[in-house]
């Protein structure tokens, strides 16, 4: 049996301050870089990425595995056409070469599902169209991030799709493995499954999507029960990424089953669960000043760190990781023992390296994406090269490469981890690389929305979610969307529905 494996992963925020370039796939923070051909499997085999799980299952089944191309870039603005076309061309060329060398029994692709390219709003749908144009009806399965904005085109062009079940995403390898198991089943059965596709008419905020707790945890329990029904091959539930300005943005699901009746029944049942639980998904976050005030109060008697999530500048949602609103509040309120992880500012990191450990210098810190840096008198405490290996549940084994980094003190009680490349603060290895033991901190301010919970919540006294200025708005309805489908509600229990688009 001969199988081809590849992937393309990006989560695109239509209103993020910076676009996603080809270079961003070459230097992604916390993930393997773009690879193709023989270098691909070596790059991903030990990493916490879906294709690694798929590869392990395929090889255990005795398959000959043919590497295509695979690339990941951190969430940001839409993917520039140059980047999309170059990576799509790599995949297509490698797939054509594989077919020239002999028949393929199946194809697996590791996709995100929320990519928007400048010329293709449904980037994965377009990529799958090109793959089908080359490969015809060869069995094809994919894994997806549950923040996928699932489309009818994606559902129709694959034999099965498998989103992760967790947020924080601690089951990426498992999702890839499941997609490969389904590919092997599809090859053996010799015919496709019936399928059903449903879209919700309201968006779920990122801050309400965490599968560790309610309101999402009980929905995922219902999903699991429905997926266990006879005849079901997969019940794919995609939470949506509510920052992409195109018609199919939002929560959706797909069912693959032996019969259309079985697929329709479970799809309708899960959609009904979402309708019934809509009110529970409405969420609130704390203003930055109040979050810091509460953190200081809690830290006075806490035995573990108080964690503040800087959710609206989450690099995992399209933020640049450099806004300074929360940091300014930590300084203003003199948050003793606070560490900000992180500020993405290559110029400030370079200045710290030039000055050296122990030096005092004036910095216009952060604010490169929004034009609002914070002027600080900094003391350089530690320097690092930004190279480390992730150790937490989400990224264990993945390479960290954030470029020159520095630990600076910007107020008597406030320190900041400054990095040169953006990455979500989802792993304790980031501050540890600069000599900070997270569990010993009084207050940890993290550039993240939910992913931090996998590694930091177990050591936290309390978690507070703060709304400081940033592009990953907790209420995404604040953006000037133009291309959504009519009737969509941009937050739970909202009366207003999107009524008109643009050109």
C-alpha positions as CSV (number, residue, x, y, z in Angstrom):
1,X,0.0,0.0,0.0
2,X,1.3,3.4,-1.0
3,X,0.2,6.6,0.7
4,X,1.0,10.3,0.3
5,X,1.2,12.7,3.2
6,X,1.4,16.5,3.3
7,X,-0.1,19.6,4.9
8,X,-0.7,23.3,5.0
9,X,-1.7,25.1,8.2
10,X,-2.7,28.7,8.8
11,X,-5.4,30.5,10.9
12,X,-6.2,33.8,9.2
13,X,-7.6,36.9,10.9
14,X,-9.0,39.2,8.2
15,X,-8.4,42.3,10.4
16,X,-5.0,41.4,11.9
17,X,-2.4,44.1,11.5
18,X,0.1,42.1,9.4
19,X,-0.3,39.7,6.5
20,X,1.2,36.2,6.4
21,X,4.2,35.9,4.1
22,X,6.0,33.0,2.6
23,X,8.9,33.7,5.1
24,X,6.5,33.1,8.0
25,X,6.2,29.5,7.0
26,X,10.0,29.2,7.0
27,X,10.4,30.5,10.6
28,X,7.3,29.6,12.7
29,X,7.6,29.9,16.4
30,X,7.1,26.6,18.2
31,X,6.5,24.5,15.1
32,X,8.7,22.8,12.5
33,X,9.5,24.9,9.4
34,X,8.3,24.4,5.9
35,X,9.6,21.1,4.5
36,X,9.1,19.0,1.5
37,X,10.2,15.7,0.1
38,X,12.7,13.6,2.1
39,X,13.2,16.4,4.7
40,X,9.5,16.4,5.6
41,X,9.2,13.3,7.8
42,X,12.4,14.0,9.6
43,X,11.1,17.5,10.4
44,X,7.7,16.4,11.9
45,X,8.3,12.8,13.2
46,X,9.0,13.9,16.8
47,X,6.8,17.0,16.9
48,X,3.4,17.5,18.3
49,X,1.6,18.0,15.0
50,X,-1.1,15.9,13.4
51,X,0.9,14.6,10.5
52,X,3.3,12.9,13.0
53,X,0.4,10.8,14.3
54,X,-0.8,10.0,10.8
55,X,2.7,8.9,9.8
56,X,3.1,6.6,12.8
57,X,-0.2,4.8,12.0
58,X,0.6,4.5,8.3
59,X,4.0,3.0,8.9
60,X,2.7,0.7,11.6
61,X,0.2,-0.6,8.9
62,X,3.2,-1.4,6.6
63,X,2.4,1.3,4.1
64,X,5.0,3.0,1.9
65,X,4.7,6.7,2.8
66,X,5.5,9.3,0.2
67,X,6.3,12.8,1.6
68,X,4.7,15.8,-0.2
69,X,5.1,19.2,1.4
70,X,4.1,20.5,4.9
71,X,4.1,24.1,6.3
72,X,2.8,26.0,9.3
73,X,2.7,29.7,10.0
74,X,1.6,31.4,13.1
75,X,-1.9,33.1,12.9
76,X,-1.9,36.5,11.4
77,X,-3.6,38.4,8.5
78,X,-4.6,36.6,5.3
79,X,-2.0,34.5,3.5
80,X,-0.4,36.5,0.7
81,X,-1.0,35.0,-2.8
82,X,2.7,34.4,-3.3
83,X,2.9,32.2,-0.1
84,X,-0.3,30.3,-0.9
85,X,0.6,29.7,-4.6
86,X,4.2,28.6,-3.7
87,X,3.1,26.1,-1.1
88,X,0.2,24.8,-3.1
89,X,2.5,24.4,-6.0
90,X,4.9,22.4,-3.9
91,X,2.1,20.0,-2.8
92,X,0.8,19.7,-6.3
93,X,4.2,19.0,-7.8
94,X,5.1,16.4,-5.2
95,X,1.8,14.7,-5.7
96,X,2.2,14.6,-9.4
97,X,5.7,13.2,-9.0
98,X,4.3,10.5,-6.6
99,X,1.7,9.5,-9.2
100,X,4.4,9.4,-11.9
101,X,6.3,6.9,-9.8
102,X,3.3,4.6,-9.3
103,X,-0.3,4.3,-8.2
104,X,-1.3,5.8,-4.8
105,X,-3.8,4.1,-2.6
106,X,-4.6,7.1,-0.5
107,X,-3.7,10.7,0.5
108,X,-3.7,12.3,3.9
109,X,-3.4,16.1,4.4
110,X,-2.8,17.9,7.7
111,X,-4.8,21.2,7.3
112,X,-6.0,23.9,9.7
113,X,-9.3,24.8,8.1
114,X,-9.3,28.6,8.9
115,X,-6.9,29.8,6.2
116,X,-7.8,32.8,4.1
117,X,-5.6,33.6,1.1
118,X,-5.8,36.9,-0.6
119,X,-7.5,35.5,-3.7
120,X,-9.2,32.5,-2.1
121,X,-11.3,33.1,1.0
122,X,-11.8,29.3,1.5
123,X,-8.1,28.5,1.1
124,X,-8.4,24.9,2.1
125,X,-11.4,24.4,-0.2
126,X,-9.3,25.7,-3.1
127,X,-6.3,23.6,-2.1
128,X,-8.5,20.5,-2.0
129,X,-9.9,21.4,-5.4
130,X,-6.4,21.4,-6.8
131,X,-5.5,18.1,-5.1
132,X,-8.6,16.4,-6.5
133,X,-7.8,17.8,-10.0
134,X,-4.5,16.0,-9.8
135,X,-5.5,12.9,-7.9
136,X,-9.0,12.2,-9.1
137,X,-11.1,10.0,-6.7
138,X,-8.1,8.5,-4.8
139,X,-9.3,8.1,-1.1
140,X,-8.4,11.3,0.8
141,X,-8.8,12.2,4.5
142,X,-7.7,15.3,6.4
143,X,-7.2,16.4,10.0
144,X,-8.3,19.9,11.1
145,X,-7.9,22.3,13.9
146,X,-11.3,22.7,15.6
147,X,-11.1,26.4,14.9
148,X,-11.7,25.5,11.3
149,X,-14.3,27.5,9.4
150,X,-15.7,24.4,7.8
151,X,-17.2,24.7,4.3
152,X,-19.3,22.6,2.1
153,X,-16.4,22.4,-0.4
154,X,-14.1,20.9,2.2
155,X,-16.7,18.3,3.2
156,X,-17.5,17.3,-0.4
157,X,-13.9,17.0,-1.5
158,X,-12.6,14.6,1.2
159,X,-13.7,11.1,2.3
160,X,-13.5,12.1,6.0
161,X,-12.2,15.0,8.1
162,X,-11.1,14.8,11.7
163,X,-10.9,17.9,13.9
164,X,-9.0,17.8,17.2
165,X,-11.3,17.2,20.2
166,X,-9.5,19.6,22.6
167,X,-8.9,23.3,23.1
168,X,-6.1,23.7,24.3
169,X,-5.1,21.4,21.5
170,X,-3.4,18.5,23.3
171,X,-4.6,15.8,20.9
172,X,-3.0,16.9,17.6
173,X,-1.1,13.7,17.0
174,X,-4.2,11.7,17.9
175,X,-6.4,13.6,15.4
176,X,-3.8,12.9,12.7
177,X,-3.8,9.2,13.7
178,X,-7.6,9.0,13.6
179,X,-7.6,10.6,10.1
180,X,-5.1,8.0,9.0
181,X,-7.2,5.1,10.5
182,X,-10.2,6.4,8.6
183,X,-8.1,6.6,5.4
184,X,-7.1,2.9,5.8
185,X,-10.8,2.0,6.5
186,X,-11.9,3.9,3.4
187,X,-9.3,2.1,1.2
188,X,-10.4,-1.3,2.6
189,X,-14.2,-0.6,2.2
190,X,-13.8,0.5,-1.4
191,X,-16.5,3.2,-1.4
192,X,-17.1,6.5,0.3
193,X,-19.3,7.2,3.4
194,X,-22.5,9.2,3.2
195,X,-22.1,12.7,4.6
196,X,-24.0,15.6,6.1
197,X,-23.0,19.2,6.7
198,X,-24.6,21.8,9.1
199,X,-23.7,25.4,10.0
200,X,-24.8,27.2,13.2
201,X,-26.4,30.6,12.9
202,X,-24.3,32.1,15.8
203,X,-20.7,32.4,16.6
204,X,-19.0,31.0,19.7
205,X,-16.4,33.4,21.2
206,X,-12.9,32.0,21.6
207,X,-13.0,32.5,25.3
208,X,-16.0,30.1,25.5
209,X,-14.5,27.4,23.4
210,X,-12.2,25.8,26.0
211,X,-13.0,22.1,26.2
212,X,-11.7,21.7,29.8
213,X,-14.7,23.4,31.3
214,X,-18.3,24.4,30.6
215,X,-19.9,25.5,28.4
216,X,-17.9,23.6,25.8
217,X,-17.1,20.5,27.9
218,X,-20.7,19.2,28.0
219,X,-21.2,19.8,24.3
220,X,-18.1,17.7,23.6
221,X,-19.5,15.0,25.8
222,X,-22.7,15.0,23.7
223,X,-20.6,14.9,20.5
224,X,-18.7,11.8,21.8
225,X,-22.0,10.0,22.6
226,X,-23.5,10.8,19.2
227,X,-20.3,9.7,17.5
228,X,-20.6,6.2,19.1
229,X,-23.9,5.5,17.3
230,X,-23.9,2.5,14.9
231,X,-22.8,3.3,11.4
232,X,-20.9,6.5,12.3
233,X,-17.4,6.9,10.9
234,X,-16.8,10.5,12.1
235,X,-18.7,13.4,13.7
236,X,-16.6,16.4,13.1
237,X,-17.4,19.5,15.2
238,X,-15.6,22.7,14.2
239,X,-15.9,25.6,16.7
240,X,-15.1,28.2,14.1
241,X,-12.6,31.1,14.1
242,X,-14.8,34.2,14.2
243,X,-12.3,36.7,12.6
244,X,-12.4,35.6,8.9
245,X,-14.5,37.8,6.7
246,X,-16.0,35.3,4.3
247,X,-19.4,33.7,3.9
248,X,-18.6,30.4,5.7
249,X,-16.9,31.8,8.8
250,X,-18.4,30.2,11.9
251,X,-19.3,27.1,13.8
252,X,-20.1,24.0,11.7
253,X,-20.1,20.3,11.7
254,X,-20.0,17.3,9.4
255,X,-21.1,13.7,9.8
256,X,-19.7,10.7,7.9
257,X,-21.8,7.5,8.1
258,X,-22.9,4.3,6.4
259,X,-26.1,5.9,5.3
260,X,-27.3,9.4,4.6
261,X,-30.1,8.9,7.2
262,X,-27.5,8.1,9.9
263,X,-25.4,11.1,9.0
264,X,-28.4,13.5,8.9
265,X,-29.6,12.2,12.3
266,X,-26.4,12.8,14.2
267,X,-25.7,16.1,12.5
268,X,-29.2,17.4,13.4
269,X,-28.8,16.2,17.0
270,X,-25.5,18.0,17.5
271,X,-26.9,21.1,15.9
272,X,-29.9,20.9,18.3
273,X,-27.5,20.7,21.2
274,X,-25.8,23.9,20.0
275,X,-29.1,25.6,19.7
276,X,-30.2,24.6,23.2
277,X,-26.9,25.7,24.9
278,X,-26.5,29.0,23.0
279,X,-27.0,31.2,26.1
280,X,-24.2,29.4,28.0
281,X,-21.6,30.5,25.4
282,X,-22.0,34.2,26.1
283,X,-18.8,35.3,27.8
284,X,-17.4,38.3,29.6
285,X,-13.8,39.3,30.2
286,X,-12.3,41.8,32.7
287,X,-11.0,45.2,31.8
288,X,-7.2,45.2,32.0
289,X,-7.1,47.5,35.0
290,X,-9.6,45.4,37.0
291,X,-7.7,42.1,36.1
292,X,-4.5,43.5,37.4
293,X,-6.1,44.8,40.6
294,X,-7.7,41.4,41.2
295,X,-4.4,39.7,40.5
296,X,-2.5,41.8,43.0
297,X,-5.1,41.2,45.7
298,X,-5.1,37.4,45.1
299,X,-1.3,37.2,45.0
300,X,-1.0,38.6,48.5
301,X,-2.2,35.3,50.0
302,X,-1.8,32.9,47.0
303,X,0.6,30.0,47.2
304,X,0.7,29.6,43.4
305,X,0.9,32.1,40.5
306,X,-2.1,34.2,39.5
307,X,-2.4,34.0,35.7
308,X,-3.7,36.8,33.6
309,X,-4.5,36.0,30.0
310,X,-4.0,38.9,27.6
311,X,-6.6,37.4,25.3
312,X,-7.0,40.3,22.8
313,X,-3.3,40.2,21.7
314,X,-3.1,36.4,21.4
315,X,-0.5,35.5,18.8
316,X,-2.4,32.2,18.3
317,X,-5.4,34.2,17.1
318,X,-3.7,36.7,14.8
319,X,-2.3,39.2,17.3
320,X,1.3,40.2,16.9
321,X,2.1,39.7,20.5
322,X,3.4,43.2,21.0
323,X,0.6,45.4,22.4
324,X,1.4,46.9,25.8
325,X,-2.0,47.7,27.4
326,X,-1.8,45.0,30.0
327,X,1.9,45.6,30.6
328,X,1.2,49.3,31.2
329,X,-1.3,48.4,33.8
330,X,1.1,46.0,35.6
331,X,3.6,48.9,35.7
332,X,1.0,51.5,36.8
333,X,-0.2,49.4,39.6
334,X,3.3,48.2,40.5
335,X,2.3,44.5,40.3
336,X,5.0,43.0,42.6
337,X,6.5,39.8,41.3
338,X,4.8,40.0,37.9
339,X,6.3,38.6,34.7
340,X,4.9,39.5,31.2
341,X,5.3,36.6,28.8
342,X,5.9,37.9,26.2
343,X,6.4,41.1,24.1
344,X,7.4,40.4,20.5
345,X,9.8,43.2,19.6
346,X,12.9,42.3,17.6
347,X,14.3,45.8,17.8
348,X,14.1,46.0,21.6
349,X,15.6,42.5,21.9
350,X,18.5,43.5,19.7
351,X,19.1,46.7,21.8
352,X,19.2,44.6,24.9
353,X,21.8,42.2,23.4
354,X,23.9,45.1,22.3
355,X,23.7,46.7,25.7
356,X,24.5,43.4,27.6
357,X,23.4,41.9,30.9
358,X,23.2,44.5,33.7
359,X,22.8,47.4,31.4
360,X,20.2,50.1,31.8
361,X,18.6,51.5,28.7
362,X,15.5,53.4,27.5
363,X,13.2,51.4,25.2
364,X,10.1,52.1,23.2
365,X,8.9,48.6,24.0
366,X,6.4,46.8,21.8
367,X,3.7,48.6,19.8
368,X,5.2,47.8,16.4
369,X,1.9,46.5,15.1
370,X,-0.4,49.2,16.5
371,X,1.9,52.2,16.8
372,X,1.5,52.4,20.6
373,X,4.8,51.3,22.2
374,X,5.4,51.7,26.0
375,X,8.4,53.9,26.9
376,X,10.3,52.1,29.7
377,X,13.6,52.4,31.6
378,X,14.7,48.8,31.4
379,X,17.5,46.8,33.1
380,X,18.7,43.7,31.2
381,X,18.7,40.7,33.5
382,X,19.2,37.8,31.2
383,X,19.8,37.2,27.5
384,X,19.0,34.1,25.3
385,X,19.1,32.9,21.7
386,X,15.5,31.9,21.6
387,X,16.2,28.3,20.9
388,X,14.6,25.7,23.2
389,X,12.4,22.6,23.0
390,X,8.8,22.9,24.1
391,X,7.9,20.7,27.1
392,X,4.2,21.3,27.7
393,X,1.2,19.2,26.8
394,X,0.5,21.0,23.5
395,X,3.9,21.3,22.0
396,X,6.1,18.7,23.6
397,X,9.0,18.0,21.4
398,X,8.4,21.0,19.1
399,X,11.3,23.3,18.4
400,X,11.2,26.8,19.8
401,X,13.1,29.4,17.8
402,X,12.2,33.0,18.8
403,X,15.4,34.7,17.8
404,X,17.4,36.9,20.3
405,X,15.5,37.2,23.5
406,X,15.9,39.1,26.7
407,X,14.5,39.2,30.3
408,X,14.2,42.8,31.4
409,X,13.0,44.6,34.5
410,X,10.8,47.6,33.7
411,X,9.6,48.5,37.2
412,X,10.6,47.5,40.7
413,X,8.3,44.5,40.6
414,X,7.6,43.9,36.9
415,X,9.7,41.9,34.4
416,X,9.2,41.2,30.7
417,X,10.2,38.4,28.4
418,X,11.1,40.1,25.1
419,X,11.4,38.0,21.9
420,X,12.2,38.5,18.3
421,X,9.5,36.3,16.7
422,X,5.9,35.9,17.7
423,X,4.6,32.8,19.5
424,X,1.7,32.3,21.8
425,X,2.6,32.0,25.5
426,X,1.5,28.4,25.7
427,X,4.5,26.7,27.2
428,X,6.5,27.1,30.4
429,X,9.7,26.5,28.3
430,X,9.5,30.1,27.0
431,X,10.3,31.8,30.4
432,X,12.4,29.0,31.6
433,X,14.7,29.6,28.6
434,X,15.5,32.9,30.3
435,X,15.9,31.5,33.8
436,X,12.3,32.2,35.0
437,X,10.6,29.3,36.9
438,X,6.9,30.0,36.2
439,X,5.7,28.2,39.4
440,X,7.8,30.6,41.5
441,X,6.2,33.8,40.0
442,X,3.5,35.7,41.9
443,X,1.7,36.9,38.7
444,X,2.1,35.6,35.2
445,X,0.7,37.7,32.3
446,X,0.4,35.6,29.2
447,X,-0.2,36.5,25.6
448,X,-2.8,33.8,25.0
449,X,-6.6,33.1,25.0
450,X,-6.9,29.5,26.0
451,X,-3.9,27.4,24.9
452,X,-2.0,28.5,28.0
453,X,-4.3,26.5,30.2
454,X,-2.7,23.2,29.1
455,X,0.6,24.0,30.7
456,X,-0.1,26.9,33.1
457,X,-3.5,26.2,34.6
458,X,-2.2,23.3,36.7
459,X,0.3,25.6,38.4
460,X,-2.1,28.6,38.8
461,X,-3.9,29.8,41.9
462,X,-6.5,31.5,39.7
463,X,-6.9,32.4,36.0
464,X,-8.2,35.8,35.0
465,X,-9.0,36.7,31.4
466,X,-8.2,40.4,30.6
467,X,-9.3,42.6,27.7
468,X,-6.5,45.0,26.9
469,X,-6.2,46.6,23.4
470,X,-5.5,44.1,20.6
471,X,-6.8,42.7,17.4
472,X,-8.2,39.4,18.8
473,X,-11.3,41.0,20.2
474,X,-13.2,39.0,22.7
475,X,-16.3,40.3,21.0
476,X,-15.5,39.8,17.3
477,X,-18.7,41.7,16.3
478,X,-16.7,44.9,16.7
479,X,-15.0,44.4,13.3
480,X,-16.4,45.8,10.1
481,X,-17.3,42.5,8.4
482,X,-18.6,42.8,4.8
483,X,-18.7,39.3,3.3
484,X,-20.5,37.0,5.9
485,X,-23.6,35.1,5.0
486,X,-26.9,36.8,5.7
487,X,-28.7,35.9,9.0
488,X,-25.5,35.0,10.9
489,X,-25.4,36.3,14.5
490,X,-21.9,37.4,15.5
491,X,-22.3,36.5,19.2
492,X,-24.5,34.2,21.2
493,X,-28.0,35.5,22.0
494,X,-27.5,38.6,19.9
495,X,-30.7,40.0,18.3
496,X,-28.9,41.6,15.3
497,X,-28.1,39.4,12.3
498,X,-25.7,40.1,9.5
499,X,-27.8,41.6,6.7
500,X,-25.7,42.6,3.8
501,X,-22.3,42.1,2.3
502,X,-19.9,44.0,0.1
503,X,-17.9,43.6,-3.0
